[in-house]
Amino acid sequence: MTVLLLSGSPSSPSRSARLLHAVGEKLHQLGQQTLSLHVRDLPAQALLHADFSDPELQAAKALVAQADVIVVATPIYKAAYSGLLKSFLDILPQDGLDGKIILPLATGGSQSHMLAIDYGLRPVLASLSARHVLPGIYATDAQVVWTDLHGLQIDGAIQKRIQDATSLLLDSLHGLRRPQPSKAPVLSVAHC
């Protein structure tokens, strides 16, 4: 299984990237390998002009294509996901998330924007043919705090959501990979 951690934050460091990292660490504890893609590291000119010939954009699109699971993180600005993430999603083909399980993560200044995942990000992910968009995790700035002394401090409620989301993610993946029972051939009996 390939898990891609996709950061749509234009800044570094960022709360959404730190939340994404925490989810990645939880997946590592559960035995999963992850790859990371930070959209801000892609060439801005090529991204903004949708230069499909750019080798870095091609490599980023290949990472998405190879992933079974994508954990996508974004800050919320003005009740919407980041424009940087939007620019990246715009270069994916219409079925660019076909067959993939997606776990959306978002951070924002207050609880007022928590529905941005469901009303802004989820429809775009679904329109790109994601197989399953899991319930997202939204955290306020007060719930994801970084200090030089203590490092990343995540609120207990958000830690619980991370635990639940990673379990659901793995259950969903195993459900997709479960072998389907083979159908027995239909035999017809001729009556003489």
Buried (B, 14 or more C-beta within 10 A) or exposed (E): BBBBBBBBBBEEEBBBBBBBBBBBBBBEEEEBEBEBBBBBEBEEEBBEEEBEEBEEBEEBBEBBBEBBBBBBBBBBBEEBBBBBBBBBBEBBEEEBBEEBBBBBBBBBEEEEBBEBBBEBBBEBBBEBBBBBBBEBBBBBEEBBBEEEEEEBEBBEEBEEBBEEBBEBBBEBBEEBEEEEEEEEEEEEEEEE
